[in-house]
Amino acid sequence: MASRSCPVCNTPSSSARLFLSESIDRSKLSGFSFASRKTPEFMRHRLVQCTHCDLVYADEPPAAEELAHAYHAAEYDSAEEADDAAAAYVRAIGPLLQKVRGRASALEIGTGTGVFLEHLGRAGFARLVGVEPSPAAIAAAPAHRRDWIRQAMFDKSDFAPASFDLVCCFMTMEHVRDPLAVARSARELVRPGGAFVTVTHDWRGLVNRVLGSRSPIIDIEHLQLFSPESLRHLFANAGFEGFDARPFANRYALRYWTRLAPLPLGMKRAVSSGLEATGLARRKLSVNVGNTIAYGIRGD
Ligand SMILES: [Zn+2]
């Protein structure tokens, strides 16, 4: 493990303040620790808070090769939640799509089953491209979407510069070793007038502040956690203009909210079986859990 500076503004970690100390049970680490939308495990790297840009980040993250291996092996079990999440992103991205100049092509980094690309296709985007490191996620995609998805870690050299009108990266910026490199790559890949849009957790969001170290966002797979302020720095440092960030609500089945809830395991099981028995488990509920949609436009 090598120590790193702030991955958004490069301020040395020596001037950051401690946010949470490390908590890792190596015997519990599994492929499932790196799957999206799983049951929280409350494991984490040591996290520090950058005093310059407000980013919370692991100053001693695992090596890039180790991460690539973990995501390659990650299991995938969250098709219904992935569909619910995509529907929330579609509602949140609506106002931005009015500002994007073209509709020729869109790229999604960390596309999972490609469900959001499906929505972008309906919104008029002609060429749809997704990048996803987990073969299990791609295997869970319907056959017609698999042609859109490249199974790989994101690498900008796989694509022509200025070849997309929209580049999306949802619930993935927390997972990458170098989020500023991803944002800069996105700026190179979008055409002038095109946009880069992210969905991230907000560590300053009310629910996350109240839950503290019991929040589902405090997780071994999150190498950094953003706030609106750190997102502003990220997009500015990557060279984007017209930055905006706003919170939005997620809508999931009660079954899934229960899985995320910071309850003791026994109580969680009791609540879950009560919900399943009464049929309430499938009922959908919208909650603002501090997720943020942010975007920047590439100037001419
Ligand atoms: Zn910083």
Residues whose N, C-alpha, C, O or C-beta is under 5 A from the ligand:
A	BS01	ZN	C6 V8 C9 N10 T11 C50 H52 C53 D54 L55
